[in-house]
Amino acid sequence: MARRRADKATVAGVRPYVLTGGRVPDDDDVRLDTLVHAAAAADHAPSLSTEQRAILAGLAGSYLTVAEVASQLRLPLGVAQVLVADLVRLGALRVHDAGLPSLDPSGGGASQEERYLVLDVLESLYDGISSL
């Protein structure tokens, strides 16, 4: 019985390493609050991992943050960042940069609509991380 638990713990510890090929998120990878969506005409299915295909399927017709992608697939945040960044580099995913303004308490020149957009993205990010 103890051996079985040890094997499960080892598998759980190795899996993220295997999924990313040992890579960790770096400065070139996407942030957790980055919105992504599936590119329309990208067919990279033969070269994609099961997790990457699941990411594309989960994004069909919608925009999600990287944190929400991690939550949906129950992946560690860093693994999701690496896999999403790979899909972006392949052209299978597109990054939606809303150019979000800061939430400067003084107003900082951002319109009310821009401030609501920032709050919506932050709330979506919070919900994604909370469900992990």
C-alpha positions in Angstrom: 0.0 0.0 0.0 2.8 2.4 0.9 4.5 1.7 -2.4 1.3 2.5 -4.4 1.1 5.9 -2.6 4.8 6.6 -3.3 4.2 5.8 -7.0 1.3 8.2 -7.2 3.3 10.9 -5.6 6.2 10.4 -8.0 3.9 10.4 -11.0 2.2 13.6 -9.8 5.6 15.3 -9.4 6.9 14.2 -12.8 3.9 15.0 -14.9 4.3 18.8 -15.1 8.0 18.2 -16.1 6.9 15.8 -18.8 4.2 18.0 -20.1 6.5 21.0 -20.6 9.7 19.0 -21.5 11.3 20.4 -18.4 10.7 24.0 -19.4 9.4 26.7 -17.0 7.7 30.0 -17.9 10.1 32.7 -18.8 9.8 36.4 -19.8 8.8 35.5 -23.3 5.9 33.4 -22.2 2.3 34.7 -21.7 1.2 36.1 -18.4 -1.6 34.6 -16.4 -4.0 37.5 -17.2 -3.3 37.3 -21.0 -6.5 36.7 -23.0 -6.1 34.1 -25.8 -8.4 32.6 -28.4 -8.1 29.8 -31.0 -6.9 30.9 -34.4 -9.4 30.1 -37.1 -7.5 28.1 -39.7 -4.7 26.5 -37.7 -4.5 22.7 -38.1 -1.6 21.5 -36.0 -3.3 18.4 -34.6 -0.7 15.8 -35.4 2.1 17.8 -33.7 0.1 18.8 -30.6 0.0 17.0 -27.2 -3.3 15.9 -25.7 -3.3 18.9 -23.3 -2.7 21.3 -26.2 -5.6 19.9 -28.1 -7.7 20.2 -25.0 -6.7 23.9 -24.7 -7.8 24.5 -28.3 -11.1 22.7 -27.7 -11.7 24.6 -24.5 -11.1 27.9 -26.3 -13.5 27.2 -29.3 -15.3 30.4 -29.9 -14.3 32.1 -26.7 -11.6 34.2 -25.0 -10.0 33.0 -21.8 -7.1 34.1 -19.7 -4.2 31.7 -19.2 -5.3 31.2 -15.6 -8.8 30.1 -16.7 -7.2 27.7 -19.2 -5.2 26.2 -16.3 -8.3 26.0 -14.2 -10.4 24.3 -16.9 -7.8 21.6 -17.5 -6.7 21.4 -13.9 -3.1 22.1 -14.9 -0.5 23.9 -12.8 -0.3 27.6 -13.7 3.3 27.4 -15.0 2.5 24.4 -17.2 -0.5 26.2 -18.7 1.7 29.2 -19.4 4.3 27.1 -21.2 1.7 25.1 -23.3 -0.2 28.3 -24.2 3.0 30.1 -25.2 3.9 27.1 -27.4 0.5 27.3 -29.1 0.9 31.0 -29.7 4.3 30.4 -31.3 2.7 27.7 -33.6 0.0 30.2 -34.6 -2.7 28.0 -33.2 -3.7 30.6 -30.6 -3.9 34.4 -30.9 -3.2 36.8 -28.0 -5.8 39.4 -27.4 -4.0 42.4 -25.9 -6.7 44.8 -24.8 -4.0 47.4 -23.8 -5.6 47.6 -20.4 -5.1 50.8 -18.5 -3.9 50.8 -14.9 -6.4 51.1 -12.1 -4.8 54.3 -10.8 -7.1 55.5 -7.9 -6.8 59.1 -9.1 -8.5 58.1 -12.4 -5.3 58.4 -14.4 -7.0 59.4 -17.7 -8.7 56.0 -18.2 -12.4 56.2 -19.2 -15.0 54.6 -17.0 -15.5 51.9 -19.7 -11.8 51.1 -19.7 -11.8 50.8 -15.9 -14.8 48.4 -16.1 -12.9 46.3 -18.7 -9.9 46.1 -16.3 -12.2 45.0 -13.5 -13.9 42.4 -15.7 -10.5 40.9 -16.6 -9.3 40.9 -13.0 -12.5 39.3 -11.8 -12.1 36.6 -14.5 -8.5 36.0 -13.5 -9.5 35.8 -9.8 -12.3 33.3 -10.6 -9.9 31.1 -12.7 -7.3 31.0 -10.0 -9.9 30.5 -7.2 -11.2 27.4 -8.9 -7.8 25.8 -9.0 
